[in-house]
């Protein structure tokens, strides 16, 4: 490929469809042998909106436990209505345990985090503090503090409240524990969920690696300079839970540490995905599981791990597939 035909291909993609042949080329004594790998494919430009709710499903363990699984990519207020629908489905199916997968979730809206916290905690914690924002000495001396409560629409951000928080009570699960998958990417509003639920004495069992450690938040301030208006987002507050805990700048350490960075993932929410398999097995049995390795990286440089037979036996059926509540956009 040269600079000229590279530019030509790029322009073709922007202006219309392009047919591509995917071939393998092997050289033997300078002679190239071309083998067609797959049938020709047509590619073109397209718009794609990555949904915040990537996947939700319910799996049944051999002991009859129903486990809800949610892969949540971003705390976005535009998806809070769909989040309520997901939990309505979980509630209708009578799930016993819940796995929330936040491995790729680096945060988002505090209000959306409060919605999810309410959906997990439920009526038994209604009115209790989920998050308290604390400011510098001057603002604190002036009596300024921000409080977000479970199931209550009133909040420091919106004068008329945020009704999705109060609506979440009707869809909530009143769980005593929840399994959370987290990684170094897991941050901000995701860590609010971990800290906020622990502040309510809900057992948050963390699987994966240490989270990022963003225990603070930003506020937008507009400043004008000449003909320009700049919007600045300085760090202005700490995030505390109901117990006043905020010291997680080093991140939350996992209860079950497992780094899948160099492992090709399987289908999320199934035993074919390593982190999902750990969380689902732990939820099904109440005991931390173990893994066995195939012991080979082959030529790919990727470790391939398989769930043990003991882990597989906890489920009554092959756990492939999903039921996604939110339609692809």
Residue pairs with C-beta under 8 A, 6 or more apart in sequence:
9 18
12 18
13 43
13 44
13 45
14 45
16 44
17 42
17 43
17 44
18 42
18 43
18 44
19 40
19 41
19 42
20 40
20 41
20 42
20 43
21 36
21 40
22 36
22 37
22 38
22 41
23 34
23 35
23 36
23 37
24 34
24 35
24 37
25 32
25 33
25 34
25 35
26 32
26 33
26 35
27 33
49 329
50 73
51 73
51 79
51 326
51 328
51 329
52 72
52 73
52 74
52 75
52 76
52 78
52 79
52 82
52 83
52 108
53 70
53 71
53 72
53 73
53 79
53 82
53 83
53 86
53 324
53 325
53 326
54 71
54 72
54 73
54 268
55 69
55 70
55 71
55 268
55 269
55 322
55 324
56 68
56 69
56 70
56 71
56 86
56 89
56 90
56 322
56 323
56 324
56 325
56 326
57 68
57 69
57 269
57 321
57 322
57 323
57 324
58 66
58 67
58 68
58 69
58 89
58 90
58 93
58 95
58 323
59 66
59 67
59 69
59 269
59 270
59 280
59 315
59 319
60 66
60 67
60 315
60 316
60 317
61 67
61 283
61 284
61 285
61 314
61 315
61 316
62 284
62 313
62 314
62 315
62 316
63 284
63 285
63 314
65 96
65 97
65 283
65 284
66 93
66 94
66 95
66 96
66 97
67 95
67 96
67 97
67 98
67 99
67 280
67 283
67 284
68 90
68 93
68 95
68 97
68 98
68 99
69 98
69 99
69 101
69 268
69 269
69 276
69 280
70 86
70 98
70 99
70 100
70 101
71 101
71 268
71 269
72 83
72 100
72 101
72 102
72 105
72 116
73 104
73 105
74 105
74 106
74 107
74 108
75 105
75 107
75 108
75 109
75 110
75 112
75 113
75 116
75 189
75 190
76 108
76 109
76 112
77 109
77 111
77 112
77 164
79 112
79 326
80 111
80 112
80 115
80 164
81 164
82 325
82 326
83 112
83 115
83 116
83 119
84 115
84 119
84 164
84 167
84 168
84 171
85 325
85 326
86 325
86 326
87 119
87 168
87 171
87 172
87 173
88 171
89 323
89 325
90 98
90 173
91 171
91 172
91 173
95 173
97 175
97 177
97 178
97 179
97 283
97 284
98 120
98 173
98 175
98 178
98 179
98 283
99 178
99 179
99 180
99 181
99 269
99 276
99 279
99 280
99 283
100 116
100 120
100 178
100 179
100 180
100 181
100 193
101 180
101 181
101 268
101 269
101 275
101 276
101 279
102 180
102 181
102 182
102 186
102 190
102 193
103 181
103 182
103 183
103 185
103 186
103 208
103 275
104 183
104 185
105 185
105 186
105 187
105 189
105 190
106 185
106 186
106 187
106 188
106 190
106 212
107 187
107 188
107 189
107 190
107 191
107 214
108 188
108 189
109 189
110 131
110 148
110 157
110 189
110 192
110 217
111 148
111 155
111 157
111 158
111 162
111 164
111 165
112 189
113 131
113 189
113 190
113 192
113 193
113 196
114 130
114 131
114 148
114 150
114 155
114 162
114 165
114 196
115 162
115 164
115 165
115 168
116 193
117 130
117 150
117 192
117 193
117 196
117 197
118 126
118 130
118 150
118 151
118 165
118 168
118 169
118 172
119 168
119 171
119 172
119 173
120 172
120 173
120 175
120 178
120 193
120 197
120 202
121 128
121 130
121 150
121 172
121 174
121 175
121 197
121 200
121 202
122 169
122 172
122 173
122 174
122 175
123 151
123 169
123 172
123 174
124 174
125 150
125 151
125 200
125 202
126 149
126 150
126 151
126 152
126 169
127 149
127 150
127 151
127 152
128 149
128 150
128 200
128 242
129 147
129 148
129 149
129 150
129 199
129 241
129 242
130 148
130 149
130 150
130 192
130 196
130 199
130 200
130 241
130 242
131 146
131 147
131 148
131 192
131 196
131 239
131 240
131 241
132 145
132 146
132 147
132 148
132 239
132 240
132 241
132 242
132 244
133 145
133 146
133 147
133 156
133 217
133 237
133 238
133 239
133 240
134 140
134 145
134 237
134 238
134 240
134 246
135 144
135 145
135 236
135 237
136 236
146 155
146 156
146 157
146 237
147 155
147 156
148 155
148 156
148 165
150 200
151 165
151 166
151 168
151 169
151 172
152 161
152 165
152 166
153 161
153 162
153 163
153 165
153 166
154 161
155 161
155 162
155 165
175 202
176 202
176 203
177 202
177 203
177 204
177 205
178 197
178 202
178 203
178 204
178 205
179 205
179 207
179 279
179 282
179 283
180 193
180 194
180 204
180 205
180 206
180 207
181 206
181 207
181 208
181 275
181 276
181 279
182 190
182 194
182 206
182 207
182 208
182 209
182 211
182 252
182 254
183 208
183 209
183 211
184 209
184 210
184 211
184 212
184 251
185 212
186 208
186 211
186 212
187 211
187 212
187 213
187 214
188 212
188 214
188 217
190 211
191 211
191 212
191 213
191 214
191 215
191 239
191 248
191 251
191 252
192 239
194 204
194 206
194 211
194 252
195 215
195 239
195 241
195 245
195 246
195 248
195 252
196 241
196 242
197 204
198 204
198 241
198 243
198 245
199 240
199 241
199 242
199 243
199 245
200 241
200 242
205 255
205 256
205 279
205 282
206 252
206 253
206 254
206 255
206 256
207 254
207 255
207 256
207 258
207 275
207 278
207 279
207 282
208 254
208 256
208 257
208 258
208 259
208 260
208 275
209 254
209 257
209 258
209 259
210 250
210 251
210 252
210 253
210 254
211 248
211 251
211 252
212 251
213 248
213 249
213 250
213 251
213 252
215 238
215 239
215 246
215 247
215 248
215 249
216 235
216 237
216 238
216 239
217 235
217 236
217 237
217 238
217 239
218 233
218 234
218 235
218 236
219 233
219 234
219 236
219 237
220 231
220 232
220 233
221 231
221 232
221 233
221 234
222 229
222 230
222 231
222 232
223 229
223 230
223 232
224 230
238 246
239 246
240 246
255 288
256 278
256 282
256 288
258 274
258 275
258 278
258 291
260 274
260 275
262 301
262 302
262 303
263 274
263 302
263 303
263 304
263 305
264 300
264 302
264 304
265 273
265 274
266 272
266 273
266 274
266 276
267 273
267 320
267 321
267 322
268 276
268 322
269 276
269 280
269 319
269 322
270 276
270 277
270 319
270 320
270 321
271 277
271 280
271 281
271 307
271 311
271 312
271 315
271 319
272 319
272 320
274 291
274 305
277 289
277 291
277 307
277 311
278 288
278 289
278 291
280 314
280 315
280 319
281 289
281 307
281 311
281 314
282 288
282 289
284 314
284 315
285 314
289 307
289 308
289 310
289 311
290 308
290 310
291 305
291 306
291 307
291 308
292 305
292 306
292 308
293 303
293 304
293 305
293 306
294 304
294 305
294 306
296 304
297 303
297 304
298 304
